[in-house]
Amino acid sequence: MKVLTVHHATTYRYSEPVTFGQHRLMLRPRDSHDLRLVEASLVISPPGRMRWVHDVFGNSVALVEFKEQAAELSIASTLVIERYALARLDFPIDPSAETYPFVYSDNDRGDLGRLLDRHYADPNRVVDLWAQRFILGPPSYTLNLLATMNAAIRGDFAYNAREEEGTQSPVETIGTKSGTCRDYALLFIEAARSLGFGARFVSGYLYDPSLDGGAAVQGAGATHAWAEVYLPGAGWVEYDPTNGLIAGENLIRVAVTRDPSQAVPIGGTFAGDAEYLGMEVDVTVHAEAK
């Protein structure tokens, strides 16, 4: 078990005071058997009236209404969590799903719903053909297939931090062989779905073990994104193609969604004639000394 402290501060600046519309914040994780939320604080300036809701996926979402105008909006979230990891990567999946292809039960298919569906156009079957490269055998073992695909993104693609908002299409990611963590997570998800797996998008944070003398990872120092695949018997299994990790203890899950567009950590609007001067984001994750 690790005790991790996450500090996520975002500041938006304008040339003169503006009026803020409702802001939607996805910054608070849910308690689970592998992640326990010990403390959480959220400081917003100018202050606003905050209301908490659960979205359609069960994520905690804060909705903030502002009364004051301001030339600067700052949102600072601090989390203290306990992260529990598997002692080893051991996923005893159902025997019927050990080899690929397999068929989900009727109940699982009904519950997975659109998490089985492709969401992005692939008219030339670029993603299809890329994903099918990892079907080895027969037999083709399910865990090996997914692990090899996860590792291939880490090994064959160039990580490229991008300032622009949004996520590029999986076809574009394959074409450029580069992208951000969000791009890589989406490619993995769409590739998995093309093979018949139920998959979903995860946003959160990443602890960098190099802070304590371990191996460095990519994607730390900002919000992070990865994928989860549903495997009968094992449940949702985490795959981080940015770092080639599986069920990594350094992944801090905040929100799970069907599509990256539904997992924006901070979203909102402003009105006024002021010029938008930009934003600053600072994310740090530290482990408690043992």
C-alpha positions as CSV (number, residue, x, y, z in Angstrom):
1,M,0.0,0.0,0.0
2,K,1.2,3.5,-0.9
3,V,0.0,6.8,0.6
4,L,0.0,9.4,-2.2
5,T,-0.7,13.1,-2.1
6,V,-2.0,14.7,-5.3
7,H,-2.1,18.4,-5.8
8,H,-3.7,19.7,-8.9
9,A,-3.8,23.5,-9.4
10,T,-5.3,25.2,-12.5
11,T,-5.4,29.0,-13.1
12,Y,-7.2,30.8,-16.0
13,R,-6.3,34.4,-16.7
14,Y,-8.1,37.2,-18.6
15,S,-7.3,40.7,-19.6
16,E,-10.1,42.1,-17.5
17,P,-12.9,40.7,-15.2
18,V,-15.3,38.2,-16.9
19,T,-18.5,36.5,-15.9
20,F,-18.1,32.7,-15.3
21,G,-20.7,30.2,-16.4
22,Q,-21.2,26.9,-14.6
23,H,-18.0,24.9,-14.3
24,R,-17.9,21.1,-14.1
25,L,-15.1,19.5,-12.1
26,M,-14.1,15.8,-12.2
27,L,-11.3,15.8,-9.6
28,R,-12.4,13.5,-6.8
29,P,-11.9,9.7,-7.0
30,R,-14.3,7.1,-5.6
31,D,-13.4,4.8,-2.7
32,S,-12.8,1.2,-3.8
33,H,-10.9,-1.9,-2.6
34,D,-7.8,-0.7,-4.4
35,L,-8.0,3.1,-3.7
36,R,-9.1,4.7,-0.5
37,L,-9.7,8.4,-0.3
38,V,-8.4,9.7,3.0
39,E,-8.7,13.4,2.5
40,A,-9.9,15.8,-0.2
41,S,-10.0,19.5,-0.4
42,L,-11.1,21.9,-3.2
43,V,-10.3,25.6,-3.1
44,I,-11.8,27.9,-5.7
45,S,-11.2,31.6,-6.2
46,P,-13.4,33.5,-6.8
47,P,-15.7,31.4,-4.6
48,G,-18.8,29.7,-6.0
49,R,-21.7,27.6,-4.9
50,M,-20.8,24.0,-5.2
51,R,-23.1,21.1,-5.8
52,W,-22.0,17.4,-6.0
53,V,-23.6,14.9,-8.3
54,H,-22.9,11.5,-9.7
55,D,-22.8,11.3,-13.5
56,V,-24.2,8.4,-15.6
57,F,-21.0,6.4,-14.9
58,G,-21.1,7.0,-11.1
59,N,-18.2,9.5,-11.1
60,S,-18.2,12.3,-8.5
61,V,-18.7,15.6,-10.3
62,A,-18.7,19.1,-8.7
63,L,-20.9,21.7,-10.4
64,V,-19.9,25.2,-9.5
65,E,-22.0,28.4,-9.9
66,F,-20.2,31.8,-9.7
67,K,-21.6,35.2,-8.7
68,E,-18.5,37.3,-8.8
69,Q,-16.7,38.5,-11.8
70,A,-12.9,38.2,-11.9
71,A,-9.9,38.4,-14.2
72,E,-8.5,35.2,-12.8
73,L,-10.0,31.8,-11.9
74,S,-8.0,29.4,-9.8
75,I,-9.1,25.8,-8.8
76,A,-6.9,23.8,-6.5
77,S,-7.6,20.2,-5.6
78,T,-5.6,18.3,-3.0
79,L,-6.1,14.5,-2.4
80,V,-4.6,12.1,0.0
81,I,-5.2,8.5,-1.0
82,E,-4.1,5.0,-0.1
83,R,-3.4,2.9,-3.2
84,Y,-3.5,-0.8,-2.9
85,A,-1.9,-2.9,-5.6
86,L,-1.8,-6.5,-6.5
87,A,1.3,-8.4,-5.2
88,R,1.8,-9.7,-8.7
89,L,0.0,-9.5,-12.1
90,D,-2.2,-12.5,-11.6
91,F,-5.6,-12.4,-13.3
92,P,-7.5,-15.7,-12.9
93,I,-10.0,-15.0,-15.8
94,D,-12.8,-17.5,-16.5
95,P,-11.5,-20.5,-18.5
96,S,-13.9,-19.7,-21.3
97,A,-12.1,-16.4,-21.8
98,E,-8.5,-17.5,-21.5
99,T,-8.1,-17.8,-25.3
100,Y,-9.2,-15.4,-28.0
101,P,-11.8,-15.2,-29.4
102,F,-14.4,-15.7,-26.7
103,V,-18.0,-14.6,-26.3
104,Y,-19.2,-12.5,-23.3
105,S,-22.3,-13.9,-21.5
106,D,-25.6,-12.4,-22.4
107,N,-25.7,-10.5,-19.1
108,D,-22.2,-9.1,-19.6
109,R,-23.0,-8.0,-23.2
110,G,-26.1,-6.3,-22.0
111,D,-24.3,-4.4,-19.2
112,L,-21.3,-3.5,-21.3
113,G,-23.5,-2.0,-24.0
114,R,-21.8,0.8,-25.9
115,L,-18.5,0.0,-24.3
116,L,-18.3,-2.8,-26.9
117,D,-19.0,-0.4,-29.8
118,R,-16.5,1.4,-32.0
119,H,-16.9,5.2,-31.6
120,Y,-14.5,6.5,-34.4
121,A,-14.6,6.1,-38.1
122,D,-12.2,3.6,-39.6
123,P,-13.2,3.4,-43.3
124,N,-9.9,1.9,-44.5
125,R,-9.7,-0.6,-41.5
126,V,-6.5,1.0,-40.3
127,V,-7.3,0.3,-36.6
128,D,-8.8,-3.1,-37.4
129,L,-5.7,-4.3,-39.3
130,W,-3.3,-2.8,-36.7
131,A,-5.1,-4.7,-33.9
132,Q,-5.3,-8.0,-35.7
133,R,-1.4,-8.1,-35.9
134,F,-1.5,-9.1,-32.2
135,I,-3.6,-12.2,-32.7
136,L,-1.1,-15.0,-32.5
137,G,-1.6,-18.7,-32.6
138,P,-3.8,-20.6,-32.5
139,P,-4.2,-20.6,-29.6
140,S,-4.1,-16.9,-29.0
141,Y,-4.1,-16.3,-25.3
142,T,-6.2,-13.3,-24.2
143,L,-3.8,-11.8,-21.7
144,N,-0.9,-12.1,-24.0
145,L,-2.8,-10.5,-26.9
146,L,-3.7,-7.4,-24.7
147,A,-0.3,-7.2,-23.1
148,T,1.5,-7.3,-26.5
149,M,-0.8,-4.6,-27.9
150,N,-0.3,-2.4,-24.8
151,A,3.5,-2.8,-25.1
152,A,3.6,-2.1,-28.8
153,I,2.1,1.4,-28.3
154,R,4.8,2.1,-25.7
155,G,7.6,0.7,-27.9
156,D,6.6,1.8,-31.4
157,F,5.0,5.2,-30.8
158,A,6.7,8.5,-29.8
159,Y,5.2,10.3,-26.8
160,N,4.4,13.9,-27.8
161,A,2.9,16.2,-25.3
162,R,0.4,18.5,-27.0
163,E,-1.0,21.9,-25.8
164,E,-4.2,21.6,-27.9
165,E,-7.4,20.4,-26.2
166,G,-9.1,17.2,-27.2
167,T,-8.0,13.8,-28.4
168,Q,-6.8,12.9,-31.9
169,S,-8.5,10.0,-33.7
170,P,-7.0,6.5,-33.5
171,V,-6.4,6.5,-37.2
172,E,-4.4,9.7,-36.9
173,T,-2.4,8.2,-34.0
174,I,-1.4,5.2,-36.0
175,G,-0.6,7.4,-39.0
176,T,1.7,9.7,-37.1
177,K,2.9,7.0,-34.6
178,S,2.9,9.7,-31.9
179,G,0.5,11.2,-29.4
180,T,-0.3,12.0,-25.8
181,C,-1.6,9.6,-23.1
182,R,-5.2,10.4,-24.1
183,D,-4.5,9.5,-27.7
184,Y,-2.8,6.3,-26.7
185,A,-5.6,5.3,-24.4
186,L,-8.2,5.9,-27.1
187,L,-6.2,3.9,-29.7
188,F,-6.0,1.0,-27.3
189,I,-9.7,1.2,-26.5
190,E,-10.8,1.3,-30.1
191,A,-8.4,-1.5,-31.0
192,A,-9.7,-3.6,-28.2
193,R,-13.3,-2.9,-29.2
194,S,-12.5,-3.8,-32.8
195,L,-11.5,-7.3,-31.5
196,G,-14.7,-7.6,-29.5
197,F,-13.6,-6.5,-26.0
198,G,-15.5,-4.2,-23.7
199,A,-13.2,-1.2,-23.0
200,R,-13.5,2.2,-21.3
201,F,-11.5,5.4,-20.8
202,V,-9.9,6.3,-17.5
203,S,-8.6,9.7,-16.4
204,G,-6.6,10.4,-13.3
205,Y,-3.0,10.9,-12.2
206,L,0.3,9.1,-12.3
207,Y,2.9,8.8,-9.6
208,D,6.5,9.0,-10.9
209,P,8.6,6.4,-9.0
210,S,11.8,8.3,-10.1
211,L,10.9,10.8,-7.3
212,D,12.0,8.1,-4.9
213,G,14.8,6.6,-7.0
214,G,12.7,4.3,-9.1
215,A,12.3,4.2,-12.9
216,A,10.8,7.2,-14.6
217,V,7.5,7.2,-16.4
218,Q,5.9,9.3,-19.1
219,G,2.8,11.4,-18.4
220,A,3.5,12.4,-14.8
221,G,3.3,16.0,-13.9
222,A,-0.1,16.4,-15.5
223,T,-3.4,14.6,-15.6
224,H,-3.0,11.1,-17.0
225,A,-5.2,8.8,-19.1
226,W,-5.3,5.0,-19.7
227,A,-7.7,2.2,-20.6
228,E,-9.6,-0.6,-18.9
229,V,-10.7,-3.8,-20.5
230,Y,-13.4,-6.1,-19.0
231,L,-12.3,-9.7,-18.7
232,P,-14.7,-12.3,-17.3
233,G,-13.5,-13.5,-13.9
234,A,-10.9,-10.7,-13.5
235,G,-13.3,-7.7,-14.0
236,W,-11.9,-4.4,-15.2
237,V,-8.1,-4.6,-15.9
238,E,-6.0,-1.4,-16.3
239,Y,-3.8,-1.0,-19.3
240,D,-1.6,2.1,-19.6
241,P,-0.1,2.1,-23.1
242,T,1.9,5.3,-22.5
243,N,4.1,3.3,-20.2
244,G,3.3,-0.3,-21.1
245,L,1.9,-0.8,-17.6
246,I,-0.8,-3.3,-16.6
247,A,-2.6,-2.8,-13.3
248,G,0.1,-0.4,-12.3
249,E,0.1,0.6,-8.6
250,N,1.1,4.2,-9.6
251,L,-2.1,4.8,-11.5
252,I,-4.6,6.9,-9.6
253,R,-8.1,6.5,-11.0
254,V,-10.4,9.5,-10.8
255,A,-13.1,9.0,-13.5
256,V,-14.1,6.2,-15.9
257,T,-16.1,7.0,-19.0
258,R,-17.2,5.7,-22.4
259,D,-15.3,8.3,-24.4
260,P,-12.4,10.8,-23.6
261,S,-14.7,13.8,-24.2
262,Q,-16.7,12.8,-21.1
263,A,-13.7,12.8,-18.8
264,V,-12.5,16.5,-18.9
265,P,-11.1,17.3,-15.4
266,I,-12.3,21.0,-15.6
267,G,-14.8,22.4,-18.0
268,G,-16.7,25.7,-18.1
269,T,-17.5,28.9,-19.9
270,F,-17.0,32.6,-19.5
271,A,-18.6,35.7,-21.0
272,G,-17.3,39.2,-21.6
273,D,-15.1,41.2,-23.9
274,A,-11.9,40.4,-22.2
275,E,-9.0,38.6,-24.0
276,Y,-8.3,35.1,-22.7
277,L,-4.6,35.2,-21.7
278,G,-4.1,31.5,-21.1
279,M,-4.0,28.9,-18.3
280,E,-1.4,27.3,-16.1
281,V,-1.7,23.8,-14.7
282,D,0.5,22.3,-12.0
283,V,0.1,18.7,-11.0
284,T,2.3,17.0,-8.4
285,V,2.0,13.5,-6.9
286,H,4.2,12.6,-3.9
287,A,4.5,9.4,-1.9
288,E,4.6,9.4,1.9
289,A,8.1,8.5,3.1
290,K,8.2,5.0,4.5
